Amino acid sequence: GKSNYQIIQQADIIFFNGGDQSRHSRCWLTDNGTPNDLMKIIISKAVDNKIVLVGTSAGTMIMPDIIFG
């Protein structure tokens, strides 16, 4: 809900866990493959160097696709 937006807005670091890359895609992208509203906030903060993005395994592999297309 709305608390997720507040958490992301206040975050200094986002950690993408390992597991299944397709699960990350379903979580952070819309059905047509564009970033959802939460991911748009993360992308904006990443581009402005206001957040650190880290991950492991599938989380690391999906970051470039989600963030940089």
Secondary structure, 3 states (H helix, E strand, C coil): CHHHHHHHHHCCEEEECCCCHHHHHHHHECCCCCECHHHHHHHHHHHCCCCEEEECCHHHHHHHHHHHC
